[in-house]
Amino acid sequence: MHGFADRADAGRRLAALLEADPPADAVVLGLPRGGVPVAAEVARALGAPLDVLVVRKVGVPWQPELAMGAVGEEDAAVRNPDVVRAAGVDAQTLRGAERRERTEVERRAGLFRGGRAPEPLAGRTALIVDDGIATGATVRAACAIARARGAARVVVAVPVAPPEALEELRAGPDPDADEVVCLEAPEDFMAVGMHYVDFRQTPDEEVVRILTAGR
């Protein structure tokens, strides 16, 4: 089932939902790479500043698509203990994988921002946007970064996600996100890409172009 033509279409539809009750003093933070074209549409509709929040999934070495955690700027790290256990990944392997992804986080942050400082979040609403959620590890790391930067409120907005991932973001007395906005949460969710007609990878240069235009 294809719910969205492409990421721009998903972004426009997500923006229409957010415009009904826009978050106050928001900074729109796209998760590169695929979340940036979605975030650009949201930022444009809300008249809000656009920035990136660089996070990287830490995949199981022999099954890279399976997230055992995520790392990001500000030394943020989130682990999925169930996946680590089920995959039989030892502590040394996990640390090595996290170290490799941290190097890539630093490279991408430098590339995407072009040496500029991140958009200040202190006392503002961090509106974190991705093209969808699979396990939730990367978006949870993004929430941790936004909190570390002093965001007064953290809102996650995505076109599609499995219901259990959304529930996890909202769960507990100290939730990752203060609010979660999602257009589609199918019970039979399998993969984010299945909900798009065009789900081609977003190249680095496209991210840079979108961010430059957004400024």
Phi, psi and omega in degrees: 000120180261115181270334187228143178294311179200187184292325179295318177299314178299320180295318179295320180289324176293319179299319180299322179291317182290329181296335180296328180211073188293139178295142182288139173046055186271145166247122182273124185243108178275139175270115184287149004261322188299336181282343186291315177298328177291313181298324182299320179293321180294314181298319180297314183293323183272351184064037184249155177295149181245135176214173174254158171231109190274116176228154179226134174291140173255105185273156172298129188309320182265004175210072192303334181288340182273115185279121173262002177163193178204154175230160181202186177302165181061026180060023179294140176213136176230137178239148174255089186303327180297318180291317180302315180294310184297325182276350180068038181273126180276166187301321182294317179296319180297313181297320179297317180294319179296321180297316180298317181290329177297320177301318180291325176301314181296318180299312183292321179300318178294317181294311187288326182269345180059037177085355179283153177287152176299151175301127182299137181249349186306123177075005183250176176266122174272113180257099186271124185237132173228173180278357178161168179239135174256280179271334182096354184298314184292321182289329176292321176296321179297319178299319180297321179294314180300318178295318180298330179274005172090018179301135179287329183213143179240120179241130176256130179229122181220153177289322186211146180194155173287144183305323183291328178292321178295319181297319181296323180294330183265351193286155170081172181288340181233072187291155177299316182240145177283333179210144178233126180244127182215136181281318183225129177228073184291139178298328183264030181305134177238312180205148181302314185300336180291346182261009178235141172288312179247109181235037178299150178299145176268114181290158179308316184294331177291320177299313179300316181298314181297316182294321179296315179296325181292338179277000000 
